Amino acid sequence: MPATRVPRRNPTTHACHRKPARPRDPVFVKNRESMSGLVADLRSKVAEVEAGGGEVASAKHTARGKLLAARARSRTRRSGQPFLELSPLAAYGMYDGTIASAGIVTGVVASRAANA
């Protein structure tokens, strides 16, 4: 007689995770509105960082011979290499707002670090 396997239960699964989402449920609506606000806030911060910290900061940065993050992304896109920007909000809100970001743009073949 063959042994029957008992399916193992994932210890991280909880009964509430097996229920289908109910978009009309007041809790769902409240959570969706909250998440939409957070996503909008995140997008505005990323857009601010992508702007590069303003004209004065950009001029200072390029005068030091450094590559702006937007330029690094642009060069990588034009080269056709796949790339990933990691931590675009690193250092955001630190140092009294003098640093917009300290992320890294990395590709398969080459890697460029840029501070905005």
C-alpha positions as CSV (number, residue, x, y, z in Angstrom):
1,M,0.0,0.0,0.0
2,P,1.6,3.3,-1.1
3,A,2.1,6.0,1.6
4,T,-0.1,9.0,1.2
5,R,1.6,12.3,1.4
6,V,0.0,14.9,3.7
7,P,0.4,18.3,2.1
8,R,2.6,20.5,4.3
9,R,1.1,23.8,5.3
10,N,3.1,27.0,4.8
11,P,3.6,28.4,8.3
12,T,3.5,32.0,6.9
13,T,0.0,31.5,5.4
14,H,-2.8,32.7,7.5
15,A,-6.5,31.9,7.0
16,C,-7.3,35.6,6.2
17,H,-4.9,35.5,3.2
18,R,-6.9,32.8,1.5
19,K,-10.0,34.9,1.3
20,P,-10.7,36.7,-2.0
21,A,-10.4,40.5,-2.0
22,R,-13.7,42.4,-1.7
23,P,-13.2,45.8,-3.4
24,R,-16.5,47.2,-2.0
25,D,-15.6,46.3,1.6
26,P,-15.1,49.6,3.7
27,V,-11.8,48.3,5.0
28,F,-10.6,47.5,1.5
29,V,-11.7,51.0,0.3
30,K,-9.9,52.7,3.2
31,N,-6.7,50.7,2.6
32,R,-6.8,51.4,-1.1
33,E,-7.2,55.2,-0.5
34,S,-4.3,55.1,2.0
35,M,-2.1,53.2,-0.4
36,S,-3.0,55.6,-3.3
37,G,-1.9,58.5,-1.1
38,L,1.4,56.8,-0.2
39,V,2.1,55.9,-3.9
40,A,1.4,59.5,-4.9
41,D,3.8,60.8,-2.3
42,L,6.5,58.3,-3.4
43,R,6.1,59.3,-7.0
44,S,6.4,63.0,-6.1
45,K,9.6,62.4,-4.1
46,V,11.1,60.3,-7.0
47,A,10.3,63.1,-9.4
48,E,12.0,65.7,-7.1
49,V,15.1,63.5,-6.9
50,E,15.1,63.0,-10.7
51,A,15.1,66.8,-11.1
52,G,18.6,66.6,-9.6
53,G,18.4,69.0,-6.7
54,G,18.0,72.2,-8.7
55,E,20.2,74.3,-11.0
56,V,22.7,75.5,-8.5
57,A,23.3,72.0,-7.1
58,S,23.6,70.5,-10.6
59,A,26.1,73.2,-11.7
60,K,28.2,72.6,-8.6
61,H,28.1,68.8,-9.2
62,T,29.1,69.0,-12.8
63,A,31.8,71.6,-12.0
64,R,33.4,69.0,-9.8
65,G,33.5,66.6,-12.8
66,K,30.8,64.4,-11.4
67,L,28.0,62.7,-13.4
68,L,24.4,63.6,-12.5
69,A,22.1,60.6,-12.0
70,A,19.8,61.7,-14.8
71,R,22.7,61.8,-17.2
72,A,23.9,58.4,-16.0
73,R,20.4,56.9,-16.6
74,S,20.2,58.7,-20.0
75,R,23.6,57.3,-21.1
76,T,22.7,53.8,-20.0
77,R,19.3,53.9,-21.9
78,R,21.0,55.1,-25.1
79,S,23.6,52.4,-24.9
80,G,20.8,49.8,-25.0
81,Q,22.1,48.0,-21.9
82,P,19.6,46.8,-19.4
83,F,19.9,48.8,-16.2
84,L,18.5,49.1,-12.8
85,E,18.5,52.2,-10.5
86,L,18.9,51.1,-6.9
87,S,17.9,53.2,-3.9
88,P,16.8,56.4,-5.8
89,L,15.7,57.9,-2.4
90,A,18.9,57.0,-0.5
91,A,19.9,60.1,1.6
92,Y,16.6,61.8,0.7
93,G,15.6,64.3,3.5
94,M,19.0,64.0,5.2
95,Y,21.6,66.7,5.7
96,D,19.2,69.6,5.9
97,G,18.0,69.0,2.3
98,T,21.4,69.7,0.7
99,I,21.5,66.2,-0.8
100,A,18.6,65.1,-3.0
101,S,19.7,61.5,-3.4
102,A,22.6,59.0,-3.4
103,G,21.4,56.1,-5.5
104,I,23.3,53.9,-7.9
105,V,22.5,53.1,-11.6
106,T,23.8,49.7,-12.5
107,G,23.8,47.7,-15.7
108,V,24.7,44.3,-16.8
109,V,28.1,45.3,-18.3
110,A,28.9,48.5,-16.5
111,S,28.1,50.2,-13.3
112,R,28.0,54.0,-12.7
113,A,27.5,55.6,-9.3
114,A,26.0,59.0,-9.2
115,N,25.0,61.4,-6.5
116,A,22.3,63.9,-7.3
